[in-house]
Amino acid sequence: MKATKVKGKSNKHKVLLYALSTCVWCKKAKKLLADNSIEYEYVDVDLCSDGEYEQIRDDITRRGGHVSFPTLIIDDEKLITGFDEDEIREALEI
């Protein structure tokens, strides 16, 4: 699975976003990150192969989450499922 990197002025946190290319909430998450110049990587899961999807599903569940999008993983520790703007802002200190 290849993640797409989006450059930003703030790289204080390592941010990985699992998203769907057609999901409104996923687009809102990307916009929130971009509007705040947060550097992040994302994977549009619906554009991945079946094998890659299995890897992503395993990654999310191994971290204690359930498979739903968007899913943000911050600093390889904090997992946020769904677009919860307040929780995302708090985790990223924005």
PDB file of N, CA, C and O in Angstrom, chain B, residues numbered from 101:
ATOM      1  N   MET B 101       0.856  -1.167   0.000  1.00  0.00           N
ATOM      2  CA  MET B 101       0.000   0.000   0.000  1.00  0.00           C
ATOM      3  C   MET B 101       0.899   1.226   0.000  1.00  0.00           C
ATOM      4  O   MET B 101       1.849   1.312   0.778  1.00  0.00           O
ATOM      5  N   LYS B 102       0.598   2.150  -0.857  1.00  0.00           N
ATOM      6  CA  LYS B 102       1.394   3.365  -0.975  1.00  0.00           C
ATOM      7  C   LYS B 102       0.586   4.546  -0.462  1.00  0.00           C
ATOM      8  O   LYS B 102      -0.512   4.829  -0.942  1.00  0.00           O
ATOM      9  N   ALA B 103       1.150   5.220   0.515  1.00  0.00           N
ATOM     10  CA  ALA B 103       0.502   6.408   1.063  1.00  0.00           C
ATOM     11  C   ALA B 103       0.953   7.626   0.265  1.00  0.00           C
ATOM     12  O   ALA B 103       2.098   7.701  -0.181  1.00  0.00           O
ATOM     13  N   THR B 104       0.045   8.573   0.091  1.00  0.00           N
ATOM     14  CA  THR B 104       0.346   9.839  -0.569  1.00  0.00           C
ATOM     15  C   THR B 104       0.695  10.855   0.503  1.00  0.00           C
ATOM     16  O   THR B 104      -0.047  11.031   1.469  1.00  0.00           O
ATOM     17  N   LYS B 105       1.829  11.522   0.328  1.00  0.00           N
ATOM     18  CA  LYS B 105       2.269  12.513   1.309  1.00  0.00           C
ATOM     19  C   LYS B 105       1.789  13.897   0.898  1.00  0.00           C
ATOM     20  O   LYS B 105       1.908  14.293  -0.262  1.00  0.00           O
ATOM     21  N   VAL B 106       1.247  14.619   1.860  1.00  0.00           N
ATOM     22  CA  VAL B 106       0.809  16.001   1.651  1.00  0.00           C
ATOM     23  C   VAL B 106       1.689  16.876   2.536  1.00  0.00           C
ATOM     24  O   VAL B 106       1.679  16.751   3.760  1.00  0.00           O
ATOM     25  N   LYS B 107       2.441  17.750   1.906  1.00  0.00           N
ATOM     26  CA  LYS B 107       3.354  18.629   2.640  1.00  0.00           C
ATOM     27  C   LYS B 107       2.564  19.671   3.430  1.00  0.00           C
ATOM     28  O   LYS B 107       1.486  20.106   3.023  1.00  0.00           O
ATOM     29  N   GLY B 108       3.125  20.047   4.550  1.00  0.00           N
ATOM     30  CA  GLY B 108       2.529  21.089   5.374  1.00  0.00           C
ATOM     31  C   GLY B 108       3.605  21.747   6.214  1.00  0.00           C
ATOM     32  O   GLY B 108       4.682  21.183   6.403  1.00  0.00           O
ATOM     33  N   LYS B 109       3.320  22.924   6.711  1.00  0.00           N
ATOM     34  CA  LYS B 109       4.293  23.648   7.535  1.00  0.00           C
ATOM     35  C   LYS B 109       4.469  22.987   8.894  1.00  0.00           C
ATOM     36  O   LYS B 109       5.541  23.064   9.494  1.00  0.00           O
ATOM     37  N   SER B 110       3.414  22.336   9.379  1.00  0.00           N
ATOM     38  CA  SER B 110       3.467  21.708  10.699  1.00  0.00           C
ATOM     39  C   SER B 110       3.686  20.205  10.558  1.00  0.00           C
ATOM     40  O   SER B 110       2.830  19.481  10.050  1.00  0.00           O
ATOM     41  N   ASN B 111       4.848  19.755  11.019  1.00  0.00           N
ATOM     42  CA  ASN B 111       5.108  18.314  11.012  1.00  0.00           C
ATOM     43  C   ASN B 111       5.452  17.835  12.422  1.00  0.00           C
ATOM     44  O   ASN B 111       6.233  16.902  12.607  1.00  0.00           O
ATOM     45  N   LYS B 112       4.851  18.494  13.402  1.00  0.00           N
ATOM     46  CA  LYS B 112       5.051  18.164  14.811  1.00  0.00           C
ATOM     47  C   LYS B 112       4.574  16.749  15.127  1.00  0.00           C
ATOM     48  O   LYS B 112       5.135  16.063  15.982  1.00  0.00           O
ATOM     49  N   HIS B 113       3.528  16.330  14.419  1.00  0.00           N
ATOM     50  CA  HIS B 113       2.954  14.997  14.621  1.00  0.00           C
ATOM     51  C   HIS B 113       3.011  14.205  13.324  1.00  0.00           C
ATOM     52  O   HIS B 113       2.902  14.759  12.230  1.00  0.00           O
ATOM     53  N   LYS B 114       3.183  12.901  13.472  1.00  0.00           N
ATOM     54  CA  LYS B 114       3.097  12.001  12.322  1.00  0.00           C
ATOM     55  C   LYS B 114       1.616  11.639  12.168  1.00  0.00           C
ATOM     56  O   LYS B 114       1.005  11.082  13.080  1.00  0.00           O
ATOM     57  N   VAL B 115       1.051  11.962  11.003  1.00  0.00           N
ATOM     58  CA  VAL B 115      -0.381  11.751  10.796  1.00  0.00           C
ATOM     59  C   VAL B 115      -0.597  10.851   9.588  1.00  0.00           C
ATOM     60  O   VAL B 115      -0.105  11.129   8.494  1.00  0.00           O
ATOM     61  N   LEU B 116      -1.339   9.767   9.801  1.00  0.00           N
ATOM     62  CA  LEU B 116      -1.740   8.871   8.723  1.00  0.00           C
ATOM     63  C   LEU B 116      -3.261   8.857   8.688  1.00  0.00           C
ATOM     64  O   LEU B 116      -3.914   8.655   9.712  1.00  0.00           O
ATOM     65  N   LEU B 117      -3.813   9.071   7.515  1.00  0.00           N
ATOM     66  CA  LEU B 117      -5.264   9.101   7.335  1.00  0.00           C
ATOM     67  C   LEU B 117      -5.669   7.980   6.393  1.00  0.00           C
ATOM     68  O   LEU B 117      -5.221   7.929   5.247  1.00  0.00           O
ATOM     69  N   TYR B 118      -6.515   7.084   6.876  1.00  0.00           N
ATOM     70  CA  TYR B 118      -7.154   6.089   6.015  1.00  0.00           C
ATOM     71  C   TYR B 118      -8.500   6.679   5.624  1.00  0.00           C
ATOM     72  O   TYR B 118      -9.309   7.022   6.485  1.00  0.00           O
ATOM     73  N   ALA B 119      -8.735   6.796   4.316  1.00  0.00           N
ATOM     74  CA  ALA B 119      -9.930   7.476   3.827  1.00  0.00           C
ATOM     75  C   ALA B 119     -10.541   6.711   2.655  1.00  0.00           C
ATOM     76  O   ALA B 119      -9.968   5.748   2.146  1.00  0.00           O
ATOM     77  N   LEU B 120     -11.712   7.167   2.249  1.00  0.00           N
ATOM     78  CA  LEU B 120     -12.345   6.703   1.009  1.00  0.00           C
ATOM     79  C   LEU B 120     -12.378   7.900   0.072  1.00  0.00           C
ATOM     80  O   LEU B 120     -12.670   9.017   0.499  1.00  0.00           O
ATOM     81  N   SER B 121     -12.085   7.676  -1.185  1.00  0.00           N
ATOM     82  CA  SER B 121     -11.974   8.787  -2.134  1.00  0.00           C
ATOM     83  C   SER B 121     -13.291   9.530  -2.345  1.00  0.00           C
ATOM     84  O   SER B 121     -13.286  10.692  -2.752  1.00  0.00           O
ATOM     85  N   THR B 122     -14.415   8.876  -2.074  1.00  0.00           N
ATOM     86  CA  THR B 122     -15.722   9.487  -2.324  1.00  0.00           C
ATOM     87  C   THR B 122     -16.445   9.934  -1.054  1.00  0.00           C
ATOM     88  O   THR B 122     -17.578  10.412  -1.120  1.00  0.00           O
ATOM     89  N   CYS B 123     -15.798   9.782   0.096  1.00  0.00           N
ATOM     90  CA  CYS B 123     -16.431  10.036   1.395  1.00  0.00           C
ATOM     91  C   CYS B 123     -16.380  11.522   1.756  1.00  0.00           C
ATOM     92  O   CYS B 123     -15.304  12.119   1.789  1.00  0.00           O
ATOM     93  N   VAL B 124     -17.529  12.109   2.024  1.00  0.00           N
ATOM     94  CA  VAL B 124     -17.613  13.523   2.397  1.00  0.00           C
ATOM     95  C   VAL B 124     -16.839  13.788   3.685  1.00  0.00           C
ATOM     96  O   VAL B 124     -16.125  14.787   3.773  1.00  0.00           O
ATOM     97  N   TRP B 125     -16.965  12.922   4.679  1.00  0.00           N
ATOM     98  CA  TRP B 125     -16.289  13.122   5.963  1.00  0.00           C
ATOM     99  C   TRP B 125     -14.776  12.985   5.805  1.00  0.00           C
ATOM    100  O   TRP B 125     -14.015  13.676   6.481  1.00  0.00           O
ATOM    101  N   CYS B 126     -14.346  12.103   4.922  1.00  0.00           N
ATOM    102  CA  CYS B 126     -12.912  11.951   4.647  1.00  0.00           C
ATOM    103  C   CYS B 126     -12.373  13.219   3.991  1.00  0.00           C
ATOM    104  O   CYS B 126     -11.269  13.665   4.302  1.00  0.00           O
ATOM    105  N   LYS B 127     -13.157  13.797   3.082  1.00  0.00           N
ATOM    106  CA  LYS B 127     -12.745  15.048   2.433  1.00  0.00           C
ATOM    107  C   LYS B 127     -12.673  16.176   3.455  1.00  0.00           C
ATOM    108  O   LYS B 127     -11.797  17.036   3.369  1.00  0.00           O
ATOM    109  N   LYS B 128     -13.589  16.180   4.424  1.00  0.00           N
ATOM    110  CA  LYS B 128     -13.551  17.194   5.479  1.00  0.00           C
ATOM    111  C   LYS B 128     -12.294  17.034   6.332  1.00  0.00           C
ATOM    112  O   LYS B 128     -11.682  18.024   6.731  1.00  0.00           O
ATOM    113  N   ALA B 129     -11.913  15.802   6.607  1.00  0.00           N
ATOM    114  CA  ALA B 129     -10.694  15.557   7.387  1.00  0.00           C
ATOM    115  C   ALA B 129      -9.470  16.061   6.622  1.00  0.00           C
ATOM    116  O   ALA B 129      -8.602  16.717   7.197  1.00  0.00           O
ATOM    117  N   LYS B 130      -9.402  15.756   5.336  1.00  0.00           N
ATOM    118  CA  LYS B 130      -8.284  16.238   4.508  1.00  0.00           C
ATOM    119  C   LYS B 130      -8.257  17.763   4.476  1.00  0.00           C
ATOM    120  O   LYS B 130      -7.190  18.372   4.552  1.00  0.00           O
ATOM    121  N   LYS B 131      -9.424  18.371   4.363  1.00  0.00           N
ATOM    122  CA  LYS B 131      -9.497  19.840   4.313  1.00  0.00           C
ATOM    123  C   LYS B 131      -9.058  20.456   5.642  1.00  0.00           C
ATOM    124  O   LYS B 131      -8.338  21.454   5.655  1.00  0.00           O
ATOM    125  N   LEU B 132      -9.482  19.872   6.744  1.00  0.00           N
ATOM    126  CA  LEU B 132      -9.072  20.368   8.056  1.00  0.00           C
ATOM    127  C   LEU B 132      -7.549  20.326   8.185  1.00  0.00           C
ATOM    128  O   LEU B 132      -6.935  21.281   8.660  1.00  0.00           O
ATOM    129  N   LEU B 133      -6.955  19.233   7.768  1.00  0.00           N
ATOM    130  CA  LEU B 133      -5.499  19.106   7.841  1.00  0.00           C
ATOM    131  C   LEU B 133      -4.828  20.128   6.918  1.00  0.00           C
ATOM    132  O   LEU B 133      -3.869  20.789   7.316  1.00  0.00           O
ATOM    133  N   ALA B 134      -5.326  20.254   5.706  1.00  0.00           N
ATOM    134  CA  ALA B 134      -4.742  21.196   4.742  1.00  0.00           C
ATOM    135  C   ALA B 134      -4.918  22.643   5.203  1.00  0.00           C
ATOM    136  O   ALA B 134      -3.980  23.435   5.110  1.00  0.00           O
ATOM    137  N   ASP B 135      -6.090  22.993   5.692  1.00  0.00           N
ATOM    138  CA  ASP B 135      -6.360  24.363   6.137  1.00  0.00           C
ATOM    139  C   ASP B 135      -5.459  24.783   7.290  1.00  0.00           C
ATOM    140  O   ASP B 135      -5.193  25.969   7.488  1.00  0.00           O
ATOM    141  N   ASN B 136      -4.989  23.787   8.053  1.00  0.00           N
ATOM    142  CA  ASN B 136      -4.119  24.079   9.194  1.00  0.00           C
ATOM    143  C   ASN B 136      -2.654  23.743   8.877  1.00  0.00           C
ATOM    144  O   ASN B 136      -1.808  23.692   9.770  1.00  0.00           O
ATOM    145  N   SER B 137      -2.379  23.519   7.601  1.00  0.00           N
ATOM    146  CA  SER B 137      -1.024  23.252   7.103  1.00  0.00           C
ATOM    147  C   SER B 137      -0.336  22.109   7.855  1.00  0.00           C
ATOM    148  O   SER B 137       0.849  22.180   8.178  1.00  0.00           O
ATOM    149  N   ILE B 138      -1.112  21.053   8.123  1.00  0.00           N
ATOM    150  CA  ILE B 138      -0.584  19.872   8.797  1.00  0.00           C
ATOM    151  C   ILE B 138      -0.031  18.923   7.737  1.00  0.00           C
ATOM    152  O   ILE B 138      -0.725  18.579   6.781  1.00  0.00           O
ATOM    153  N   GLU B 139       1.208  18.509   7.910  1.00  0.00           N
ATOM    154  CA  GLU B 139       1.782  17.520   7.005  1.00  0.00           C
ATOM    155  C   GLU B 139       1.194  16.153   7.371  1.00  0.00           C
ATOM    156  O   GLU B 139       1.127  15.791   8.546  1.00  0.00           O
ATOM    157  N   TYR B 140       0.772  15.408   6.360  1.00  0.00           N
ATOM    158  CA  TYR B 140       0.169  14.098   6.636  1.00  0.00           C
ATOM    159  C   TYR B 140       0.313  13.185   5.431  1.00  0.00           C
ATOM    160  O   TYR B 140       0.646  13.622   4.329  1.00  0.00           O
ATOM    161  N   GLU B 141       0.055  11.918   5.668  1.00  0.00           N
ATOM    162  CA  GLU B 141      -0.018  10.928   4.602  1.00  0.00           C
ATOM    163  C   GLU B 141      -1.409  10.335   4.624  1.00  0.00           C
ATOM    164  O   GLU B 141      -2.032  10.205   5.677  1.00  0.00           O
ATOM    165  N   TYR B 142      -1.892   9.973   3.428  1.00  0.00           N
ATOM    166  CA  TYR B 142      -3.211   9.345   3.376  1.00  0.00           C
ATOM    167  C   TYR B 142      -3.217   8.196   2.380  1.00  0.00           C
ATOM    168  O   TYR B 142      -2.421   8.141   1.442  1.00  0.00           O
ATOM    169  N   VAL B 143      -4.148   7.283   2.623  1.00  0.00           N
ATOM    170  CA  VAL B 143      -4.396   6.168   1.720  1.00  0.00           C
ATOM    171  C   VAL B 143      -5.893   6.164   1.438  1.00  0.00           C
ATOM    172  O   VAL B 143      -6.706   6.080   2.359  1.00  0.00           O
ATOM    173  N   ASP B 144      -6.256   6.256   0.149  1.00  0.00           N
ATOM    174  CA  ASP B 144      -7.661   6.099  -0.240  1.00  0.00           C
ATOM    175  C   ASP B 144      -7.919   4.596  -0.353  1.00  0.00           C
ATOM    176  O   ASP B 144      -7.584   3.964  -1.355  1.00  0.00           O
ATOM    177  N   VAL B 145      -8.511   4.054   0.677  1.00  0.00           N
ATOM    178  CA  VAL B 145      -8.649   2.615   0.840  1.00  0.00           C
ATOM    179  C   VAL B 145      -9.466   1.980  -0.286  1.00  0.00           C
ATOM    180  O   VAL B 145      -9.194   0.849  -0.690  1.00  0.00           O
ATOM    181  N   ASP B 146     -10.467   2.706  -0.793  1.00  0.00           N
ATOM    182  CA  ASP B 146     -11.306   2.137  -1.851  1.00  0.00           C
ATOM    183  C   ASP B 146     -10.554   1.995  -3.173  1.00  0.00           C
ATOM    184  O   ASP B 146     -11.050   1.343  -4.092  1.00  0.00           O
ATOM    185  N   LEU B 147      -9.383   2.585  -3.284  1.00  0.00           N
ATOM    186  CA  LEU B 147      -8.577   2.473  -4.500  1.00  0.00           C
ATOM    187  C   LEU B 147      -7.461   1.433  -4.345  1.00  0.00           C
ATOM    188  O   LEU B 147      -6.646   1.257  -5.251  1.00  0.00           O
ATOM    189  N   CYS B 148      -7.425   0.752  -3.208  1.00  0.00           N
ATOM    190  CA  CYS B 148      -6.405  -0.257  -2.929  1.00  0.00           C
ATOM    191  C   CYS B 148      -6.838  -1.636  -3.427  1.00  0.00           C
ATOM    192  O   CYS B 148      -8.015  -1.880  -3.693  1.00  0.00           O
ATOM    193  N   SER B 149      -5.870  -2.512  -3.541  1.00  0.00           N
ATOM    194  CA  SER B 149      -6.167  -3.908  -3.888  1.00  0.00           C
ATOM    195  C   SER B 149      -6.795  -4.594  -2.675  1.00  0.00           C
ATOM    196  O   SER B 149      -6.769  -4.060  -1.566  1.00  0.00           O
ATOM    197  N   ASP B 150      -7.359  -5.780  -2.896  1.00  0.00           N
ATOM    198  CA  ASP B 150      -7.958  -6.528  -1.790  1.00  0.00           C
ATOM    199  C   ASP B 150      -6.922  -6.845  -0.715  1.00  0.00           C
ATOM    200  O   ASP B 150      -7.218  -6.762   0.477  1.00  0.00           O
ATOM    201  N   GLY B 151      -5.717  -7.205  -1.130  1.00  0.00           N
ATOM    202  CA  GLY B 151      -4.656  -7.519  -0.183  1.00  0.00           C
ATOM    203  C   GLY B 151      -4.265  -6.310   0.646  1.00  0.00           C
ATOM    204  O   GLY B 151      -4.034  -6.429   1.849  1.00  0.00           O
ATOM    205  N   GLU B 152      -4.191  -5.157   0.019  1.00  0.00           N
ATOM    206  CA  GLU B 152      -3.864  -3.927   0.742  1.00  0.00           C
ATOM    207  C   GLU B 152      -4.981  -3.574   1.723  1.00  0.00           C
ATOM    208  O   GLU B 152      -4.716  -3.139   2.843  1.00  0.00           O
ATOM    209  N   TYR B 153      -6.227  -3.762   1.296  1.00  0.00           N
ATOM    210  CA  TYR B 153      -7.357  -3.502   2.189  1.00  0.00           C
ATOM    211  C   TYR B 153      -7.259  -4.372   3.439  1.00  0.00           C
ATOM    212  O   TYR B 153      -7.513  -3.905   4.549  1.00  0.00           O
ATOM    213  N   GLU B 154      -6.888  -5.639   3.254  1.00  0.00           N
ATOM    214  CA  GLU B 154      -6.741  -6.546   4.394  1.00  0.00           C
ATOM    215  C   GLU B 154      -5.663  -6.029   5.351  1.00  0.00           C
ATOM    216  O   GLU B 154      -5.844  -6.082   6.568  1.00  0.00           O
ATOM    217  N   GLN B 155      -4.547  -5.532   4.817  1.00  0.00           N
ATOM    218  CA  GLN B 155      -3.472  -4.978   5.648  1.00  0.00           C
ATOM    219  C   GLN B 155      -3.973  -3.776   6.447  1.00  0.00           C
ATOM    220  O   GLN B 155      -3.678  -3.638   7.634  1.00  0.00           O
ATOM    221  N   ILE B 156      -4.732  -2.912   5.783  1.00  0.00           N
ATOM    222  CA  ILE B 156      -5.264  -1.711   6.440  1.00  0.00           C
ATOM    223  C   ILE B 156      -6.253  -2.108   7.529  1.00  0.00           C
ATOM    224  O   ILE B 156      -6.206  -1.587   8.643  1.00  0.00           O
ATOM    225  N   ARG B 157      -7.141  -3.027   7.199  1.00  0.00           N
ATOM    226  CA  ARG B 157      -8.116  -3.504   8.187  1.00  0.00           C
ATOM    227  C   ARG B 157      -7.407  -4.081   9.404  1.00  0.00           C
ATOM    228  O   ARG B 157      -7.790  -3.808  10.542  1.00  0.00           O
ATOM    229  N   ASP B 158      -6.373  -4.880   9.160  1.00  0.00           N
ATOM    230  CA  ASP B 158      -5.613  -5.476  10.257  1.00  0.00           C
ATOM    231  C   ASP B 158      -4.908  -4.397  11.087  1.00  0.00           C
ATOM    232  O   ASP B 158      -4.853  -4.491  12.313  1.00  0.00           O
ATOM    233  N   ASP B 159      -4.373  -3.378  10.417  1.00  0.00           N
ATOM    234  CA  ASP B 159      -3.681  -2.291  11.114  1.00  0.00           C
ATOM    235  C   ASP B 159      -4.649  -1.558  12.048  1.00  0.00           C
ATOM    236  O   ASP B 159      -4.321  -1.285  13.203  1.00  0.00           O
ATOM    237  N   ILE B 160      -5.825  -1.248  11.546  1.00  0.00           N
ATOM    238  CA  ILE B 160      -6.821  -0.519  12.344  1.00  0.00           C
ATOM    239  C   ILE B 160      -7.288  -1.365  13.534  1.00  0.00           C
ATOM    240  O   ILE B 160      -7.350  -0.868  14.659  1.00  0.00           O
ATOM    241  N   THR B 161      -7.616  -2.630  13.294  1.00  0.00           N
ATOM    242  CA  THR B 161      -8.132  -3.469  14.383  1.00  0.00           C
ATOM    243  C   THR B 161      -7.042  -3.803  15.400  1.00  0.00           C
ATOM    244  O   THR B 161      -7.327  -3.925  16.591  1.00  0.00           O
ATOM    245  N   ARG B 162      -5.802  -3.953  14.944  1.00  0.00           N
ATOM    246  CA  ARG B 162      -4.684  -4.217  15.857  1.00  0.00           C
ATOM    247  C   ARG B 162      -4.496  -3.057  16.833  1.00  0.00           C
ATOM    248  O   ARG B 162      -4.057  -3.249  17.967  1.00  0.00           O
ATOM    249  N   ARG B 163      -4.834  -1.855  16.375  1.00  0.00           N
ATOM    250  CA  ARG B 163      -4.703  -0.662  17.222  1.00  0.00           C
ATOM    251  C   ARG B 163      -5.943  -0.437  18.096  1.00  0.00           C
ATOM    252  O   ARG B 163      -6.024   0.553  18.823  1.00  0.00           O
ATOM    253  N   GLY B 164      -6.895  -1.348  18.021  1.00  0.00           N
ATOM    254  CA  GLY B 164      -8.075  -1.257  18.869  1.00  0.00           C
ATOM    255  C   GLY B 164      -9.248  -0.518  18.246  1.00  0.00           C
ATOM    256  O   GLY B 164     -10.238  -0.245  18.925  1.00  0.00           O
ATOM    257  N   GLY B 165      -9.151  -0.193  16.967  1.00  0.00           N
ATOM    258  CA  GLY B 165     -10.227   0.517  16.287  1.00  0.00           C
ATOM    259  C   GLY B 165     -11.150  -0.423  15.540  1.00  0.00           C
ATOM    260  O   GLY B 165     -10.921  -1.632  15.483  1.00  0.00           O
ATOM    261  N   HIS B 166     -12.191   0.148  14.973  1.00  0.00           N
ATOM    262  CA  HIS B 166     -13.046  -0.618  14.089  1.00  0.00           C
ATOM    263  C   HIS B 166     -12.943   0.022  12.702  1.00  0.00           C
ATOM    264  O   HIS B 166     -12.637   1.207  12.574  1.00  0.00           O
ATOM    265  N   VAL B 167     -13.198  -0.763  11.692  1.00  0.00           N
ATOM    266  CA  VAL B 167     -12.974  -0.316  10.320  1.00  0.00           C
ATOM    267  C   VAL B 167     -14.094   0.618   9.891  1.00  0.00           C
ATOM    268  O   VAL B 167     -15.212   0.194   9.598  1.00  0.00           O
ATOM    269  N   SER B 168     -13.762   1.885   9.863  1.00  0.00           N
ATOM    270  CA  SER B 168     -14.675   2.939   9.451  1.00  0.00           C
ATOM    271  C   SER B 168     -13.818   4.105   8.981  1.00  0.00           C
ATOM    272  O   SER B 168     -12.664   4.238   9.388  1.00  0.00           O
ATOM    273  N   PHE B 169     -14.374   4.936   8.138  1.00  0.00           N
ATOM    274  CA  PHE B 169     -13.566   5.994   7.544  1.00  0.00           C
ATOM    275  C   PHE B 169     -14.242   7.347   7.694  1.00  0.00           C
ATOM    276  O   PHE B 169     -15.465   7.451   7.601  1.00  0.00           O
ATOM    277  N   PRO B 170     -13.441   8.386   7.928  1.00  0.00           N
ATOM    278  CA  PRO B 170     -11.983   8.399   8.016  1.00  0.00           C
ATOM    279  C   PRO B 170     -11.481   7.813   9.333  1.00  0.00           C
ATOM    280  O   PRO B 170     -12.169   7.843  10.354  1.00  0.00           O
ATOM    281  N   THR B 171     -10.265   7.282   9.278  1.00  0.00           N
ATOM    282  CA  THR B 171      -9.536   6.869  10.466  1.00  0.00           C
ATOM    283  C   THR B 171      -8.201   7.583  10.445  1.00  0.00           C
ATOM    284  O   THR B 171      -7.446   7.467   9.479  1.00  0.00           O
ATOM    285  N   LEU B 172      -7.907   8.312  11.491  1.00  0.00           N
ATOM    286  CA  LEU B 172      -6.619   8.991  11.620  1.00  0.00           C
ATOM    287  C   LEU B 172      -5.788   8.280  12.673  1.00  0.00           C
ATOM    288  O   LEU B 172      -6.293   7.894  13.727  1.00  0.00           O
ATOM    289  N   ILE B 173      -4.510   8.114  12.374  1.00  0.00           N
ATOM    290  CA  ILE B 173      -3.562   7.559  13.326  1.00  0.00           C
ATOM    291  C   ILE B 173      -2.501   8.628  13.531  1.00  0.00           C
ATOM    292  O   ILE B 173      -1.811   9.026  12.592  1.00  0.00           O
ATOM    293  N   ILE B 174      -2.382   9.084  14.760  1.00  0.00           N
ATOM    294  CA  ILE B 174      -1.492  10.194  15.084  1.00  0.00           C
ATOM    295  C   ILE B 174      -0.346   9.670  15.954  1.00  0.00           C
ATOM    296  O   ILE B 174      -0.556   9.078  17.012  1.00  0.00           O
ATOM    297  N   ASP B 175       0.868   9.914  15.464  1.00  0.00           N
ATOM    298  CA  ASP B 175       2.092   9.514  16.173  1.00  0.00           C
ATOM    299  C   ASP B 175       2.118   8.013  16.474  1.00  0.00           C
ATOM    300  O   ASP B 175       2.687   7.599  17.484  1.00  0.00           O
ATOM    301  N   ASP B 176       1.518   7.209  15.626  1.00  0.00           N
ATOM    302  CA  ASP B 176       1.472   5.746  15.784  1.00  0.00           C
ATOM    303  C   ASP B 176       0.826   5.312  17.098  1.00  0.00           C
ATOM    304  O   ASP B 176       0.958   4.154  17.495  1.00  0.00           O
ATOM    305  N   GLU B 177       0.130   6.227  17.779  1.00  0.00           N
ATOM    306  CA  GLU B 177      -0.441   5.905  19.085  1.00  0.00           C
ATOM    307  C   GLU B 177      -1.936   6.177  19.172  1.00  0.00           C
ATOM    308  O   GLU B 177      -2.706   5.313  19.591  1.00  0.00           O
ATOM    309  N   LYS B 178      -2.340   7.367  18.780  1.00  0.00           N
ATOM    310  CA  LYS B 178      -3.745   7.774  18.938  1.00  0.00           C
ATOM    311  C   LYS B 178      -4.520   7.455  17.672  1.00  0.00           C
ATOM    312  O   LYS B 178      -4.110   7.826  16.572  1.00  0.00           O
ATOM    313  N   LEU B 179      -5.629   6.773  17.833  1.00  0.00           N
ATOM    314  CA  LEU B 179      -6.496   6.431  16.712  1.00  0.00           C
ATOM    315  C   LEU B 179      -7.815   7.178  16.866  1.00  0.00           C
ATOM    316  O   LEU B 179      -8.462   7.104  17.911  1.00  0.00           O
ATOM    317  N   ILE B 180      -8.208   7.896  15.819  1.00  0.00           N
ATOM    318  CA  ILE B 180      -9.479   8.615  15.817  1.00  0.00           C
ATOM    319  C   ILE B 180     -10.306   8.080  14.657  1.00  0.00           C
ATOM    320  O   ILE B 180      -9.897   8.159  13.499  1.00  0.00           O
ATOM    321  N   THR B 181     -11.463   7.542  14.977  1.00  0.00           N
ATOM    322  CA  THR B 181     -12.364   7.012  13.954  1.00  0.00           C
ATOM    323  C   THR B 181     -13.487   8.006  13.729  1.00  0.00           C
ATOM    324  O   THR B 181     -14.123   8.464  14.677  1.00  0.00           O
ATOM    325  N   GLY B 182     -13.727   8.339  12.462  1.00  0.00           N
ATOM    326  CA  GLY B 182     -14.769   9.287  12.122  1.00  0.00           C
ATOM    327  C   GLY B 182     -14.232  10.711  12.152  1.00  0.00           C
ATOM    328  O   GLY B 182     -13.125  10.962  12.628  1.00  0.00           O
ATOM    329  N   PHE B 183     -15.029  11.630  11.641  1.00  0.00           N
ATOM    330  CA  PHE B 183     -14.619  13.034  11.613  1.00  0.00           C
ATOM    331  C   PHE B 183     -15.124  13.716  12.873  1.00  0.00           C
ATOM    332  O   PHE B 183     -16.254  14.201  12.929  1.00  0.00           O
ATOM    333  N   ASP B 184     -14.267  13.740  13.877  1.00  0.00           N
ATOM    334  CA  ASP B 184     -14.569  14.433  15.126  1.00  0.00           C
ATOM    335  C   ASP B 184     -13.597  15.609  15.190  1.00  0.00           C
ATOM    336  O   ASP B 184     -12.480  15.482  15.693  1.00  0.00           O
ATOM    337  N   GLU B 185     -14.038  16.753  14.674  1.00  0.00           N
ATOM    338  CA  GLU B 185     -13.148  17.897  14.519  1.00  0.00           C
ATOM    339  C   GLU B 185     -12.490  18.307  15.833  1.00  0.00           C
ATOM    340  O   GLU B 185     -11.294  18.594  15.857  1.00  0.00           O
ATOM    341  N   ASP B 186     -13.243  18.339  16.914  1.00  0.00           N
ATOM    342  CA  ASP B 186     -12.682  18.739  18.204  1.00  0.00           C
ATOM    343  C   ASP B 186     -11.584  17.776  18.653  1.00  0.00           C
ATOM    344  O   ASP B 186     -10.531  18.203  19.126  1.00  0.00           O
ATOM    345  N   GLU B 187     -11.834  16.490  18.506  1.00  0.00           N
ATOM    346  CA  GLU B 187     -10.844  15.496  18.926  1.00  0.00           C
ATOM    347  C   GLU B 187      -9.584  15.578  18.052  1.00  0.00           C
ATOM    348  O   GLU B 187      -8.466  15.439  18.549  1.00  0.00           O
ATOM    349  N   ILE B 188      -9.777  15.803  16.753  1.00  0.00           N
ATOM    350  CA  ILE B 188      -8.633  15.930  15.839  1.00  0.00           C
ATOM    351  C   ILE B 188      -7.822  17.167  16.201  1.00  0.00           C
ATOM    352  O   ILE B 188      -6.595  17.105  16.283  1.00  0.00           O
ATOM    353  N   ARG B 189      -8.498  18.284  16.418  1.00  0.00           N
ATOM    354  CA  ARG B 189      -7.803  19.540  16.781  1.00  0.00           C
ATOM    355  C   ARG B 189      -7.034  19.363  18.095  1.00  0.00           C
ATOM    356  O   ARG B 189      -5.896  19.816  18.213  1.00  0.00           O
ATOM    357  N   GLU B 190      -7.643  18.716  19.062  1.00  0.00           N
ATOM    358  CA  GLU B 190      -6.977  18.515  20.346  1.00  0.00           C
ATOM    359  C   GLU B 190      -5.738  17.639  20.183  1.00  0.00           C
ATOM    360  O   GLU B 190      -4.679  17.952  20.728  1.00  0.00           O
ATOM    361  N   ALA B 191      -5.865  16.547  19.439  1.00  0.00           N
ATOM    362  CA  ALA B 191      -4.749  15.623  19.259  1.00  0.00           C
ATOM    363  C   ALA B 191      -3.594  16.278  18.507  1.00  0.00           C
ATOM    364  O   ALA B 191      -2.429  15.978  18.768  1.00  0.00           O
ATOM    365  N   LEU B 192      -3.919  17.173  17.572  1.00  0.00           N
ATOM    366  CA  LEU B 192      -2.893  17.823  16.765  1.00  0.00           C
ATOM    367  C   LEU B 192      -2.474  19.197  17.316  1.00  0.00           C
ATOM    368  O   LEU B 192      -1.604  19.873  16.766  1.00  0.00           O
ATOM    369  N   GLU B 193      -3.126  19.579  18.421  1.00  0.00           N
ATOM    370  CA  GLU B 193      -2.807  20.848  19.073  1.00  0.00           C
ATOM    371  C   GLU B 193      -3.000  22.053  18.121  1.00  0.00           C
ATOM    372  O   GLU B 193      -2.137  22.923  18.003  1.00  0.00           O
ATOM    373  N   ILE B 194      -4.157  22.063  17.457  1.00  0.00           N
ATOM    374  CA  ILE B 194      -4.473  23.186  16.543  1.00  0.00           C
ATOM    375  C   ILE B 194      -5.758  23.860  16.985  1.00  0.00           C
ATOM    376  O   ILE B 194      -6.199  24.822  16.356  1.00  0.00           O
TER     377      ILE B 194
END
